[in-house]
C-alpha cells in the first residue's frame, strides 16, 4: 500500500490590493478578499493566484459592464468554459452572436473562435475556466462581428502583446463592494 503524503495548506499573504496564496497546496480565499485586476475595457477580475499561476487550470471571476469583454476575440489550443453567474452577456462565437443570461454555460473546445461581451443594463459576472497549456496556439483572427463590438484584432496575430498593444496595461486593485451579488 502506498502511503499518501498530506497536501499542505498554503498560507494567504496580504498585499496592498488583497490576499494571495503563494505556493502549491490547498487554500480557501473569498473573492471579495482576493487581489483583483482593473483591465479597463475588459472589466475587473480576480484569478485567486499569487506569484505563480496555477499549473493545470486557469480560473477568472470577471465583472463586466455593458460593452466590456473578457478580452479580444480569439481561439486557443486548450478548451475553455464560461458560466454567467449574474446579468446578461453576448457570446461571439465562430462569427455568430448569441445572447447569454444568468446560469448560461458556454463550452469552447480548443480551436473555437470566441469572446464574451457584457450586455444589458448593468454589470454581469462571468466565471471563466480554461485548461493551461502555455500561450502557444493562441490566435487573434480578424472577424467583422468582433470588430463591430470593439473586441476584435485589426490584423491576425498570434502574439498577445500585438493584439493588445493599443490598450493600457492592467493594474492591480482591491475588490469594490457591489461588484459581486451579495
Phi and psi in degrees as GROMACS dihedral restraints (atoms count N, CA, C in turn):
[ dihedral_restraints ]
;  ai    aj    ak    al  type     phi  dphi    fc
    3     4     5     6     1   -79.7    20    10
    4     5     6     7     1   136.3    20    10
    6     7     8     9     1   -87.5    20    10
    7     8     9    10     1   128.3    20    10
    9    10    11    12     1   -84.7    20    10
   10    11    12    13     1   132.5    20    10
   12    13    14    15     1   -88.5    20    10
   13    14    15    16     1   129.1    20    10
   15    16    17    18     1   -64.9    20    10
   16    17    18    19     1   143.5    20    10
   18    19    20    21     1   -85.6    20    10
   19    20    21    22     1   126.4    20    10
   21    22    23    24     1   -77.5    20    10
   22    23    24    25     1   154.0    20    10
   24    25    26    27     1   -79.6    20    10
   25    26    27    28     1   136.6    20    10
   27    28    29    30     1   -91.9    20    10
   28    29    30    31     1   125.5    20    10
   30    31    32    33     1   -69.9    20    10
   31    32    33    34     1   147.4    20    10
   33    34    35    36     1   -87.1    20    10
   34    35    36    37     1   142.9    20    10
   36    37    38    39     1  -114.8    20    10
   37    38    39    40     1   131.3    20    10
   39    40    41    42     1   -79.1    20    10
   40    41    42    43     1   130.0    20    10
   42    43    44    45     1  -118.7    20    10
   43    44    45    46     1   174.6    20    10
   45    46    47    48     1   -58.7    20    10
   46    47    48    49     1   -26.0    20    10
   48    49    50    51     1  -113.6    20    10
   49    50    51    52     1     8.1    20    10
   51    52    53    54     1   133.0    20    10
   52    53    54    55     1  -178.6    20    10
   54    55    56    57     1   -82.6    20    10
   55    56    57    58     1   146.5    20    10
   57    58    59    60     1  -137.5    20    10
   58    59    60    61     1   155.9    20    10
   60    61    62    63     1  -110.6    20    10
   61    62    63    64     1   122.1    20    10
   63    64    65    66     1  -109.5    20    10
   64    65    66    67     1   113.0    20    10
   66    67    68    69     1   129.3    20    10
   67    68    69    70     1   174.3    20    10
   69    70    71    72     1   -96.6    20    10
   70    71    72    73     1   130.8    20    10
   72    73    74    75     1   152.0    20    10
   73    74    75    76     1  -176.9    20    10
   75    76    77    78     1   -95.1    20    10
   76    77    78    79     1   155.5    20    10
   78    79    80    81     1  -161.2    20    10
   79    80    81    82     1   164.1    20    10
   81    82    83    84     1  -122.5    20    10
   82    83    84    85     1   127.5    20    10
   84    85    86    87     1  -143.8    20    10
   85    86    87    88     1   120.3    20    10
   87    88    89    90     1   -74.2    20    10
   88    89    90    91     1   137.3    20    10
   90    91    92    93     1   -57.0    20    10
   91    92    93    94     1   -36.7    20    10
   93    94    95    96     1   -67.9    20    10
   94    95    96    97     1   -21.2    20    10
   96    97    98    99     1   -95.5    20    10
   97    98    99   100     1   -13.5    20    10
   99   100   101   102     1   -75.2    20    10
  100   101   102   103     1   162.5    20    10
  102   103   104   105     1   -76.4    20    10
  103   104   105   106     1   137.4    20    10
  105   106   107   108     1  -117.3    20    10
  106   107   108   109     1   166.2    20    10
  108   109   110   111     1  -122.9    20    10
  109   110   111   112     1   135.7    20    10
  111   112   113   114     1   -96.9    20    10
  112   113   114   115     1   114.4    20    10
  114   115   116   117     1  -107.0    20    10
  115   116   117   118     1    14.8    20    10
  117   118   119   120     1    64.0    20    10
  118   119   120   121     1  -111.5    20    10
  120   121   122   123     1   -61.9    20    10
  121   122   123   124     1   -14.3    20    10
  123   124   125   126     1  -111.2    20    10
  124   125   126   127     1    21.3    20    10
  126   127   128   129     1    72.7    20    10
  127   128   129   130     1  -155.3    20    10
  129   130   131   132     1  -119.3    20    10
  130   131   132   133     1   145.4    20    10
  132   133   134   135     1  -154.0    20    10
  133   134   135   136     1   157.8    20    10
  135   136   137   138     1  -126.5    20    10
  136   137   138   139     1   148.1    20    10
  138   139   140   141     1  -119.7    20    10
  139   140   141   142     1     2.2    20    10
  141   142   143   144     1    65.3    20    10
  142   143   144   145     1    11.9    20    10
  144   145   146   147     1   -99.0    20    10
  145   146   147   148     1   156.3    20    10
  147   148   149   150     1  -102.5    20    10
  148   149   150   151     1  -135.8    20    10
  150   151   152   153     1   -64.3    20    10
  151   152   153   154     1   -34.4    20    10
  153   154   155   156     1  -109.0    20    10
  154   155   156   157     1   132.9    20    10
  156   157   158   159     1   -69.6    20    10
  157   158   159   160     1   157.1    20    10
  159   160   161   162     1   -61.3    20    10
  160   161   162   163     1   140.3    20    10
  162   163   164   165     1   -74.1    20    10
  163   164   165   166     1   -36.4    20    10
  165   166   167   168     1  -111.0    20    10
  166   167   168   169     1   -20.7    20    10
  168   169   170   171     1  -142.6    20    10
  169   170   171   172     1   129.7    20    10
  171   172   173   174     1  -100.1    20    10
  172   173   174   175     1   140.1    20    10
  174   175   176   177     1  -143.7    20    10
  175   176   177   178     1   126.0    20    10
  177   178   179   180     1  -127.4    20    10
  178   179   180   181     1   136.4    20    10
  180   181   182   183     1  -104.1    20    10
  181   182   183   184     1   115.4    20    10
  183   184   185   186     1  -113.5    20    10
  184   185   186   187     1   139.2    20    10
  186   187   188   189     1  -116.7    20    10
  187   188   189   190     1   119.3    20    10
  189   190   191   192     1  -121.2    20    10
  190   191   192   193     1   131.7    20    10
  192   193   194   195     1   -83.1    20    10
  193   194   195   196     1   160.5    20    10
  195   196   197   198     1   -52.3    20    10
  196   197   198   199     1   130.7    20    10
  198   199   200   201     1    93.2    20    10
  199   200   201   202     1   -19.7    20    10
  201   202   203   204     1   -81.8    20    10
  202   203   204   205     1   148.5    20    10
  204   205   206   207     1  -124.7    20    10
  205   206   207   208     1   169.1    20    10
  207   208   209   210     1   -71.6    20    10
  208   209   210   211     1   -13.0    20    10
  210   211   212   213     1   162.0    20    10
  211   212   213   214     1  -153.9    20    10
  213   214   215   216     1   -98.1    20    10
  214   215   216   217     1   151.1    20    10
  216   217   218   219     1   -53.2    20    10
  217   218   219   220     1   128.6    20    10
  219   220   221   222     1  -160.3    20    10
  220   221   222   223     1   174.8    20    10
  222   223   224   225     1  -140.4    20    10
  223   224   225   226     1   153.8    20    10
  225   226   227   228     1  -144.6    20    10
  226   227   228   229     1   169.4    20    10
  228   229   230   231     1   -65.4    20    10
  229   230   231   232     1   -40.6    20    10
  231   232   233   234     1   -85.6    20    10
  232   233   234   235     1   152.8    20    10
  234   235   236   237     1   -72.4    20    10
  235   236   237   238     1   155.0    20    10
  237   238   239   240     1  -137.0    20    10
  238   239   240   241     1   154.1    20    10
  240   241   242   243     1  -137.0    20    10
  241   242   243   244     1   148.5    20    10
  243   244   245   246     1  -137.1    20    10
  244   245   246   247     1   134.5    20    10
  246   247   248   249     1  -125.5    20    10
  247   248   249   250     1   121.0    20    10
  249   250   251   252     1   -79.8    20    10
  250   251   252   253     1   113.2    20    10
  252   253   254   255     1   -89.4    20    10
  253   254   255   256     1   -25.2    20    10
  255   256   257   258     1  -159.8    20    10
  256   257   258   259     1   147.0    20    10
  258   259   260   261     1    84.6    20    10
  259   260   261   262     1  -163.9    20    10
  261   262   263   264     1  -124.4    20    10
  262   263   264   265     1   148.7    20    10
  264   265   266   267     1  -142.8    20    10
  265   266   267   268     1   171.8    20    10
  267   268   269   270     1  -123.7    20    10
  268   269   270   271     1   129.9    20    10
  270   271   272   273     1   -95.3    20    10
  271   272   273   274     1   125.6    20    10
  273   274   275   276     1  -103.3    20    10
  274   275   276   277     1   117.6    20    10
  276   277   278   279     1  -143.0    20    10
  277   278   279   280     1   124.1    20    10
  279   280   281   282     1    48.2    20    10
  280   281   282   283     1    43.3    20    10
  282   283   284   285     1    78.7    20    10
  283   284   285   286     1     5.7    20    10
  285   286   287   288     1  -114.8    20    10
  286   287   288   289     1   159.1    20    10
  288   289   290   291     1  -116.8    20    10
  289   290   291   292     1   130.6    20    10
  291   292   293   294     1  -131.5    20    10
  292   293   294   295     1   132.1    20    10
  294   295   296   297     1   -74.4    20    10
  295   296   297   298     1   147.1    20    10
  297   298   299   300     1  -128.0    20    10
  298   299   300   301     1   146.5    20    10
  300   301   302   303     1  -133.4    20    10
  301   302   303   304     1   175.8    20    10
  303   304   305   306     1   -49.5    20    10
  304   305   306   307     1   131.8    20    10
  306   307   308   309     1    79.9    20    10
  307   308   309   310     1     3.9    20    10
  309   310   311   312     1   -74.3    20    10
  310   311   312   313     1   136.1    20    10
  312   313   314   315     1  -112.6    20    10
  313   314   315   316     1   137.3    20    10
  315   316   317   318     1  -120.0    20    10
  316   317   318   319     1   126.7    20    10
  318   319   320   321     1  -110.6    20    10
  319   320   321   322     1   127.3    20    10
  321   322   323   324     1  -121.6    20    10
  322   323   324   325     1   105.1    20    10
  324   325   326   327     1   -61.9    20    10
  325   326   327   328     1   158.0    20    10
  327   328   329   330     1   -50.4    20    10
  328   329   330   331     1   139.1    20    10
  330   331   332   333     1    92.6    20    10
  331   332   333   334     1    -0.2    20    10
  333   334   335   336     1   -87.2    20    10
  334   335   336   337     1   122.9    20    10
  336   337   338   339     1   -72.4    20    10
  337   338   339   340     1   129.5    20    10
  339   340   341   342     1  -166.9    20    10
  340   341   342   343     1   163.1    20    10
  342   343   344   345     1  -169.1    20    10
  343   344   345   346     1   155.9    20    10
  345   346   347   348     1  -114.7    20    10
  346   347   348   349     1   135.4    20    10
  348   349   350   351     1  -122.2    20    10
  349   350   351   352     1   134.3    20    10
  351   352   353   354     1   -62.0    20    10
  352   353   354   355     1   145.4    20    10
  354   355   356   357     1  -143.2    20    10
  355   356   357   358     1  -171.3    20    10
  357   358   359   360     1    79.3    20    10
  358   359   360   361     1  -153.6    20    10
  360   361   362   363     1  -109.7    20    10
  361   362   363   364     1    -0.8    20    10
  363   364   365   366     1  -152.5    20    10
  364   365   366   367     1  -173.3    20    10
  366   367   368   369     1   -67.8    20    10
  367   368   369   370     1   155.6    20    10
  369   370   371   372     1  -123.1    20    10
  370   371   372   373     1   156.1    20    10
  372   373   374   375     1  -123.7    20    10
  373   374   375   376     1   125.4    20    10
  375   376   377   378     1  -128.6    20    10
  376   377   378   379     1   130.1    20    10
  378   379   380   381     1   -94.7    20    10
  379   380   381   382     1   122.1    20    10
  381   382   383   384     1  -114.5    20    10
  382   383   384   385     1   130.9    20    10
  384   385   386   387     1  -131.8    20    10
  385   386   387   388     1   135.5    20    10
  387   388   389   390     1  -147.3    20    10
  388   389   390   391     1   147.7    20    10
  390   391   392   393     1   -70.1    20    10
  391   392   393   394     1   139.8    20    10
  393   394   395   396     1   -78.5    20    10
  394   395   396   397     1   151.0    20    10
  396   397   398   399     1  -173.9    20    10
  397   398   399   400     1    18.6    20    10
  399   400   401   402     1    81.4    20    10
  400   401   402   403     1   171.9    20    10
  402   403   404   405     1   -89.9    20    10
  403   404   405   406     1    -3.7    20    10
  405   406   407   408     1   -66.1    20    10
  406   407   408   409     1   139.5    20    10
  408   409   410   411     1    98.4    20    10
  409   410   411   412     1    -4.3    20    10
  411   412   413   414     1   -81.6    20    10
  412   413   414   415     1   138.1    20    10
  414   415   416   417     1  -134.7    20    10
  415   416   417   418     1   133.8    20    10
  417   418   419   420     1  -106.9    20    10
  418   419   420   421     1    94.0    20    10
  420   421   422   423     1   -80.8    20    10
  421   422   423   424     1   160.3    20    10
  423   424   425   426     1   -80.9    20    10
  424   425   426   427     1   124.2    20    10
  426   427   428   429     1  -140.4    20    10
  427   428   429   430     1   120.0    20    10
  429   430   431   432     1   -55.9    20    10
  430   431   432   433     1   -44.4    20    10
  432   433   434   435     1   -59.9    20    10
  433   434   435   436     1   -42.4    20    10
  435   436   437   438     1   -65.3    20    10
  436   437   438   439     1   -39.9    20    10
  438   439   440   441     1   -63.2    20    10
  439   440   441   442     1   -39.9    20    10
  441   442   443   444     1   -62.0    20    10
  442   443   444   445     1   -31.8    20    10
  444   445   446   447     1   -87.7    20    10
  445   446   447   448     1    -2.8    20    10
  447   448   449   450     1    75.8    20    10
  448   449   450   451     1    22.7    20    10
  450   451   452   453     1  -127.7    20    10
  451   452   453   454     1    26.5    20    10
  453   454   455   456     1  -118.6    20    10
  454   455   456   457     1   156.4    20    10
  456   457   458   459     1   -80.8    20    10
  457   458   459   460     1   140.1    20    10
  459   460   461   462     1   -72.1    20    10
  460   461   462   463     1   -31.6    20    10
  462   463   464   465     1  -141.3    20    10
  463   464   465   466     1   145.4    20    10
  465   466   467   468     1   -63.2    20    10
  466   467   468   469     1   138.5    20    10
  468   469   470   471     1  -150.9    20    10
  469   470   471   472     1   157.8    20    10
  471   472   473   474     1  -109.8    20    10
  472   473   474   475     1     7.6    20    10
  474   475   476   477     1  -112.9    20    10
  475   476   477   478     1   113.8    20    10
  477   478   479   480     1   -54.5    20    10
  478   479   480   481     1   -39.0    20    10
  480   481   482   483     1   -62.7    20    10
  481   482   483   484     1   -29.4    20    10
  483   484   485   486     1   -76.9    20    10
  484   485   486   487     1   -45.2    20    10
  486   487   488   489     1   -61.1    20    10
  487   488   489   490     1   -38.7    20    10
  489   490   491   492     1  -101.3    20    10
  490   491   492   493     1    13.2    20    10
  492   493   494   495     1   -57.3    20    10
  493   494   495   496     1   -33.5    20    10
  495   496   497   498     1   -86.3    20    10
  496   497   498   499     1     0.4    20    10
  498   499   500   501     1  -103.8    20    10
  499   500   501   502     1   146.0    20    10
  501   502   503   504     1   -66.6    20    10
  502   503   504   505     1   156.7    20    10
  504   505   506   507     1   -64.5    20    10
  505   506   507   508     1   149.9    20    10
  507   508   509   510     1   -70.6    20    10
  508   509   510   511     1   148.8    20    10
  510   511   512   513     1  -126.5    20    10
  511   512   513   514     1   145.4    20    10
  513   514   515   516     1   -75.2    20    10
  514   515   516   517     1   149.0    20    10
  516   517   518   519     1  -155.1    20    10
  517   518   519   520     1   170.5    20    10
  519   520   521   522     1   -91.5    20    10
  520   521   522   523     1   155.4    20    10
  522   523   524   525     1   -58.9    20    10
  523   524   525   526     1   141.1    20    10
  525   526   527   528     1  -110.9    20    10
  526   527   528   529     1   127.3    20    10
  528   529   530   531     1   -51.2    20    10
  529   530   531   532     1   133.6    20    10
  531   532   533   534     1   103.0    20    10
  532   533   534   535     1   -15.2    20    10
  534   535   536   537     1   -61.7    20    10
  535   536   537   538     1   -41.8    20    10
  537   538   539   540     1  -108.1    20    10
  538   539   540   541     1   145.5    20    10
  540   541   542   543     1   -59.7    20    10
  541   542   543   544     1   141.6    20    10
